[in-house]
């Protein structure tokens, strides 16, 4: 995979360095763990939104459901 350059804020760099020392983990591990969690949470939110959108399209109120039904 091609390496992409990205920029972190000074605050993020400081936090990364501090947590690296506190947790005794290298910065790459911390970044990868954070990204995995971000991707998992974002995927969950997208799936929930998709379900909400599908439900919104299929939910009928009582009158809409029974409209034009002859019993």
C-alpha positions, -999 to 999 in steps of 0.1 A, spaced: 0 0 0 12 35 -9 23 56 21 1 87 25 12 118 44 -10 131 70 -8 159 96 -16 157 133 -22 187 155 4 196 181 -21 185 208 -26 151 192 11 146 189 16 155 226 -12 132 236 3 104 215 37 108 230 23 110 266 1 79 262 29 60 245 50 65 277 21 58 301 9 27 283 44 16 272 32 12 236 47 25 205 29 53 187 21 31 157 2 6 179 -18 34 195 -27 50 161 -37 16 147 -58 7 177 -75 41 176 -83 37 139 -97 2 143 -120 15 170 -130 45 148 -137 23 118 -158 -1 139 -178 26 155 -184 44 122 -195 12 105 -219 5 133 -234 41 130 -237 37 92 -255 3 96 -279 18 122 -286 47 99 -293 24 70 -317 4 92 -335 36 103 -338 48 67 -352 14 56 -377 14 85 -387 49 76 -396 38 41 -416 8 52 -435 20 82 -471 29 75 -494 44 101 -528 27 108 -548 47 83 -523 42 55 -522 5 61 -560 0 61 -568 26 34 -589 11 6 -592 -23 23 -627 -37 22 -637 -61 49 
